Structures are given as structure tokens and as C-alpha cells.
Amino acid sequence: MKSEPFKYSWQQLEADGSTFWDGVRNHLAKQHLMAMRVGDEALFYHSNEGKACVGIMRITGPAVPDATAQPDALNKDGTNPWVGVTVAPVRALRQPVTLAAIKAEPKLQNMALIKFQRLSVQPVTAAEWAVIQTMAQ
């Protein structure tokens, strides 16, 4: 899950203790949010500045309508197509794993982060998760 650190950083999540991950306005990213279950873990990725996985979050609330959706972002019938999930910090990665390091790792060449760099919420396979955790040591 990506956030620009000047908008919402890992340090802010740690200070807050939890947050509602809102503002996702891409249908594929929304589908990824909807697939998350309470107890799942996610990588927190600083985009634009830093470009690195910096922490692990836990999903603590299921996907629910995102109240930040503006009227022009609603469906024609007025329903809200957008969702968010509640997350809480688990731990910071000991060593941030940069996008450059991810691109250089042959085992991560098919990772969504490389193929769909602009997508704000992306799946991570179990094998990719394990490689990222090793790189973060």
C-alpha cells in the first residue's frame, strides 16, 4: 500500500496507532482493498519521496465505504463505489527496501510494484513477501 510521505508517512501511522486507508480512486486498487481481510498484513511503501517499503501494517478493519469520496466520484445513482480499510502499524522494516533494490532482485521481476508502479494498492505474493523480508534484515 503506497502513500506519499508528505501526505501520510510511516512515522505518522506509528504516531497515530491506526488509520483509515482512504482516497483510493482506481478500480483495480479498490478490488485489492476489498480482497483484504482483518489480520492480513501489508507493506507500507513511501512513493515519490524515498521510493521504499518502510514498514508492515496489519489490516484491522474490513473494507467499508470511503466517506472522503466527493459527489463527482460517486456512481450515477449516487452510491459510493470507493472503499477503504483500517490499518495499524506492526513494525518498521529494519532496512527500507528501495524500489531500485526491488528492481535489481531477480526473484522480484514479476512483482506488481515493478509492473504497475502507479497503482496505489497492489498484491504481494507469499514468495515476494519472503524476499522483501529477507532484504529488510
C-alpha positions in Angstrom: 0.0 0.0 0.0 1.5 3.3 -1.1 1.5 6.7 0.4 3.5 9.8 -0.4 5.3 10.6 2.8 4.5 14.3 2.7 0.8 13.3 2.7 0.9 10.4 5.2 4.1 8.8 6.3 5.0 5.6 8.1 6.1 7.8 11.1 2.6 9.4 11.1 1.0 5.9 11.2 3.2 4.9 14.1 2.3 8.1 15.9 -1.4 7.7 15.2 -1.5 4.0 16.1 -4.0 3.3 13.3 -5.7 5.0 10.3 -8.4 4.5 7.8 -6.7 4.0 4.4 -8.8 6.2 2.2 -8.6 8.1 -1.0 -8.1 5.2 -3.4 -9.7 6.1 -6.7 -8.6 3.3 -9.0 -11.0 0.3 -9.5 -8.2 -2.3 -9.6 -6.7 -0.8 -6.4 -10.2 -0.9 -4.9 -10.5 -4.5 -5.7 -7.2 -5.2 -3.9 -8.6 -3.3 -0.8 -11.8 -5.3 -1.0 -9.8 -8.6 -1.0 -8.0 -7.7 2.3 -9.2 -9.4 5.4 -8.8 -8.4 9.0 -5.5 -9.8 10.2 -3.8 -9.6 6.8 -0.5 -7.8 6.7 0.6 -5.2 4.1 3.7 -3.4 3.2 3.8 0.4 3.7 5.6 1.9 0.7 6.7 5.5 0.6 6.1 6.7 -3.0 7.6 9.6 -4.8 9.9 10.5 -1.9 12.1 7.7 -0.7 10.5 5.0 -3.0 10.9 2.2 -0.5 9.0 -0.3 1.6 9.4 1.0 5.1 7.0 -0.9 7.3 4.5 -3.6 7.8 0.8 -2.8 8.6 -2.0 -5.1 9.8 -5.5 -4.8 8.4 -7.7 -4.2 11.5 -11.0 -3.3 9.8 -12.7 -4.7 6.7 -13.3 -2.7 3.5 -16.1 -0.2 4.1 -17.3 2.8 2.0 -14.8 5.6 1.9 -16.6 8.7 3.1 -14.0 11.0 1.6 -15.4 10.4 -1.9 -16.6 13.6 -3.4 -20.0 13.8 -5.1 -18.4 13.8 -8.6 -16.7 10.5 -7.6 -20.0 8.7 -6.9 -21.8 6.4 -9.2 -24.6 7.9 -11.3 -27.2 6.5 -8.9 -25.4 8.3 -6.0 -23.9 5.2 -4.5 -20.3 5.2 -3.3 -18.1 2.9 -5.3 -15.0 3.6 -3.2 -13.7 1.7 -0.1 -11.0 1.9 2.5 -9.7 -0.3 5.2 -8.4 0.4 8.7 -4.7 -0.4 9.3 -2.3 -0.4 12.2 1.5 -0.4 12.3 3.1 -3.7 13.1 6.8 -2.8 12.8 9.2 -0.7 10.8 11.4 -2.6 8.4 14.9 -2.7 9.9 16.3 -1.7 6.5 14.0 0.1 4.0 13.8 -1.9 0.7 14.1 0.6 -2.1 12.4 0.4 -5.5 15.9 0.2 -7.0 16.8 -2.8 -4.9 13.5 -4.5 -5.7 14.1 -3.9 -9.5 17.6 -5.4 -9.1 16.4 -8.6 -7.4 15.7 -11.3 -10.0 13.2 -13.0 -7.7 11.0 -9.9 -7.8 11.0 -9.2 -11.5 7.3 -10.0 -11.8 6.2 -8.0 -8.7 3.3 -5.7 -9.2 5.3 -2.8 -7.8 7.6 -3.1 -10.9 4.9 -3.8 -13.5 2.2 -1.4 -12.2 4.2 1.4 -10.5 1.4 3.9 -10.4 -1.2 1.5 -8.7 -1.6 2.6 -5.1 -2.7 -0.8 -3.7 -1.1 -3.9 -5.1 -0.9 -7.6 -4.3 2.2 -9.2 -3.0 2.7 -12.9 -3.3 4.0 -15.0 -0.4 7.3 -15.6 -2.2 7.7 -11.9 -2.8 6.8 -11.1 0.8 9.6 -13.5 1.9 12.2 -11.9 -0.3 11.3 -8.4 0.9 11.5 -9.5 4.5 15.0 -11.0 3.8 16.1 -7.8 2.0 14.9 -5.8 5.0 17.2 -7.5 7.5 
